Amino acid sequence: MLTQFYPNALWCLLFQCDIWSLGITAIEMAEGKTPYADQELVSDLIINNDSPRLISRTWSQTFVSFLESCLEKDPSRRWSAEELLQHPFITELPPAKTIRAEIEEHLRAVQNRPAKQGLRAVRWARKQLRRAREQLRGAREHLRPRWAMEQLRRAREQLRQAREQLRRAREQLRPCCAMEHLRRACDFCAIETSPEQKEAQQMALEGFACV
């Protein structure tokens, strides 16, 4: 969504459009979508509205200032690449080691999410399965009375449903390749594997392999 939609776009030849693109890309990385992503006639919105801004008010003023420097609609006032390199948002960045550690921590959290969801589903299904089996066992012990036949039928139905729920919980781990996610998370992290990762990995080794 460059501002070459303007009738006079000769300035784009001077690479100022790349600075605009940088600002739009920064917004997309911050909020997960580009400005006006859910609207039509984007070119008209760019021309007639003010420069795109972040929706959330939680971002730092330094980041907001950096975007304003990139998304100045007047090309002659827009910062150049050399000027942006001197902006506090760039010059005050933490060391690369710190940034890398934050990225790794975020990736570990994303990789662990499918495994944790699958673990919760499997635990719940197993609990239902145990309960259904206990009811079935109790019904068998009182099989002689007539009312026990209905109790037995219900217990069997609950057992069938619990088994189906357990099967679905296992399927949740397969499409997202939980085993691969776990291995990558363990390899990616040089520290000790968390208890949840160990439990999920052991379950995967016992029968939840990807297909």
C-alpha positions as CSV (number, residue, x, y, z in Angstrom):
1,M,0.0,0.0,0.0
2,L,2.5,2.6,-1.2
3,T,1.7,6.2,-1.7
4,Q,2.4,5.9,-5.4
5,F,-1.4,6.0,-5.6
6,Y,-0.9,9.8,-5.6
7,P,-1.4,11.3,-9.0
8,N,2.2,12.8,-8.9
9,A,4.4,9.8,-7.9
10,L,7.7,10.9,-9.5
11,W,9.1,11.1,-6.0
12,C,8.8,7.3,-5.7
13,L,11.8,7.1,-8.0
14,L,13.9,8.7,-5.3
15,F,13.4,5.7,-3.0
16,Q,11.1,7.6,-0.7
17,C,8.4,4.9,-1.4
18,D,10.7,2.4,0.3
19,I,10.6,4.4,3.5
20,W,6.8,4.4,3.4
21,S,6.9,0.6,2.8
22,L,9.1,0.2,5.9
23,G,6.6,2.0,8.0
24,I,3.7,-0.1,6.7
25,T,5.7,-3.3,7.3
26,A,6.5,-2.2,10.9
27,I,2.7,-1.7,11.5
28,E,1.9,-5.1,10.1
29,M,4.6,-6.8,12.2
30,A,3.3,-5.0,15.3
31,E,-0.4,-5.5,14.8
32,G,-0.6,-8.6,12.6
33,K,-2.2,-6.8,9.6
34,T,-1.7,-3.8,7.4
35,P,-3.7,-0.6,7.9
36,Y,-7.1,-0.6,6.2
37,A,-6.8,-4.4,5.8
38,D,-10.5,-4.9,6.4
39,Q,-11.7,-2.1,4.1
40,E,-12.1,-1.5,0.4
41,L,-10.9,1.3,-1.8
42,V,-7.6,1.4,0.0
43,S,-6.0,3.8,-2.5
44,D,-8.7,6.4,-1.7
45,L,-8.2,6.0,2.0
46,I,-4.5,6.5,1.6
47,I,-5.0,9.7,-0.4
48,N,-7.8,11.2,1.6
49,N,-7.0,10.2,5.2
50,D,-4.1,11.0,7.5
51,S,-1.1,8.8,7.5
52,P,-1.7,5.3,8.9
53,R,-1.3,4.9,12.7
54,L,-1.1,2.1,15.2
55,I,-4.4,1.1,16.6
56,S,-3.2,0.1,20.0
57,R,-2.1,2.8,22.4
58,T,0.3,0.6,24.3
59,W,3.4,1.0,22.0
60,S,6.3,3.2,23.1
61,Q,6.5,6.8,22.0
62,T,9.8,6.1,20.4
63,F,8.2,3.5,18.1
64,V,5.3,5.8,17.3
65,S,7.8,8.6,16.4
66,F,9.7,6.2,14.2
67,L,6.5,5.3,12.3
68,E,5.6,8.9,11.9
69,S,9.0,9.6,10.4
70,C,8.4,6.8,7.9
71,L,4.8,7.6,7.0
72,E,5.0,11.3,6.4
73,K,2.7,11.9,3.4
74,D,4.8,14.7,2.1
75,P,7.9,13.0,0.5
76,S,10.0,16.0,1.0
77,R,9.5,15.8,4.8
78,R,9.8,12.1,5.1
79,W,13.0,10.9,6.7
80,S,15.7,9.3,4.6
81,A,17.3,5.9,5.3
82,E,20.4,7.6,6.7
83,E,18.3,9.8,9.1
84,L,16.2,6.8,10.2
85,L,19.4,5.0,11.2
86,Q,20.0,7.8,13.7
87,H,16.5,7.7,15.2
88,P,16.4,6.7,18.9
89,F,14.3,3.6,18.0
90,I,17.3,2.3,16.1
91,T,20.2,3.7,18.1
92,E,18.7,2.7,21.5
93,L,18.1,-0.9,20.6
94,P,19.4,-3.5,23.1
95,P,22.4,-5.7,22.1
96,A,21.8,-8.3,19.5
97,K,22.2,-11.1,22.1
98,T,19.3,-9.7,24.1
99,I,17.1,-9.4,21.1
100,R,17.9,-13.0,20.1
101,A,17.1,-14.3,23.5
102,E,13.7,-12.6,23.5
103,I,12.9,-14.0,20.0
104,E,13.9,-17.5,21.2
105,E,11.7,-17.2,24.3
106,H,8.8,-16.2,22.1
107,L,9.4,-19.1,19.7
108,R,9.5,-21.6,22.5
109,A,6.1,-20.3,23.8
110,V,4.6,-20.6,20.3
111,Q,6.0,-24.1,19.8
112,N,4.8,-25.4,23.2
113,R,1.2,-24.1,22.7
114,P,-0.1,-26.9,20.5
115,A,1.4,-29.5,22.8
116,K,-0.1,-28.0,25.9
117,Q,-3.6,-27.8,24.3
118,G,-3.3,-31.4,23.2
119,L,-2.2,-32.5,26.7
120,R,-5.3,-30.8,28.3
121,A,-7.6,-32.5,25.9
122,V,-6.0,-35.9,26.4
123,R,-6.1,-35.6,30.2
124,W,-9.8,-34.6,30.2
125,A,-10.7,-37.5,27.8
126,R,-8.8,-40.0,30.0
127,K,-10.6,-38.7,33.1
128,Q,-13.9,-39.3,31.3
129,L,-12.8,-42.7,30.2
130,R,-11.9,-43.8,33.7
131,R,-15.2,-42.5,35.0
132,A,-17.1,-44.4,32.4
133,R,-15.2,-47.6,33.1
134,E,-16.0,-47.3,36.8
135,Q,-19.7,-46.9,36.1
136,L,-19.6,-49.9,33.8
137,R,-17.9,-52.0,36.5
138,G,-20.5,-50.9,39.0
139,A,-23.3,-51.8,36.6
140,R,-21.9,-55.3,36.0
141,E,-21.8,-55.9,39.7
142,H,-25.6,-55.3,39.9
143,L,-26.5,-56.9,36.7
144,R,-29.2,-59.1,38.1
145,P,-31.7,-56.4,39.0
146,R,-33.7,-55.2,36.0
147,W,-32.8,-51.6,36.5
148,A,-29.2,-52.5,36.2
149,M,-29.6,-53.3,32.5
150,E,-30.4,-49.6,31.8
151,Q,-27.5,-48.5,34.0
152,L,-25.2,-50.9,32.1
153,R,-26.4,-49.5,28.7
154,R,-25.7,-45.9,29.9
155,A,-22.3,-46.8,31.2
156,R,-21.4,-48.5,27.9
157,E,-22.5,-45.4,26.0
158,Q,-20.5,-43.2,28.2
159,L,-17.5,-45.4,27.7
160,R,-17.9,-45.2,24.0
161,Q,-18.2,-41.4,24.1
162,A,-15.1,-41.2,26.3
163,R,-13.1,-43.4,23.9
164,E,-14.2,-41.2,21.0
165,Q,-13.2,-38.0,23.0
166,L,-9.8,-39.6,23.6
167,R,-9.4,-40.4,20.0
168,R,-10.2,-36.8,19.0
169,A,-7.8,-35.5,21.6
170,R,-5.1,-37.6,20.1
171,E,-6.0,-36.3,16.6
172,Q,-5.4,-32.8,17.8
173,L,-1.8,-33.6,18.3
174,R,-1.3,-35.1,14.8
175,P,-2.2,-32.2,12.4
176,C,0.1,-29.8,14.2
177,C,2.9,-32.3,14.4
178,A,3.2,-32.0,18.1
179,M,6.1,-34.4,18.3
180,E,8.1,-32.3,15.9
181,H,7.2,-29.1,17.8
182,L,8.4,-30.7,21.0
183,R,11.7,-31.9,19.5
184,R,12.4,-28.5,18.0
185,A,11.5,-26.8,21.3
186,C,13.8,-29.1,23.2
187,D,16.7,-28.6,20.7
188,F,16.0,-24.9,20.4
189,C,16.3,-24.4,24.2
190,A,19.7,-25.3,25.8
191,I,18.2,-25.3,29.3
192,E,16.4,-28.1,31.0
193,T,13.2,-29.2,29.4
194,S,10.1,-28.2,31.3
195,P,7.9,-30.9,33.0
196,E,5.1,-30.2,30.5
197,Q,7.4,-30.8,27.6
198,K,8.7,-34.0,29.1
199,E,5.2,-35.3,29.6
200,A,4.1,-34.4,26.2
201,Q,7.2,-35.9,24.6
202,Q,6.7,-39.2,26.5
203,M,3.1,-39.3,25.4
204,A,4.1,-38.7,21.8
205,L,6.6,-41.5,22.0
206,E,4.0,-43.9,23.3
207,G,1.6,-43.4,20.4
208,F,1.0,-39.9,19.3
209,A,3.4,-39.7,16.4
210,C,2.7,-37.4,13.5
211,V,1.2,-38.8,10.3
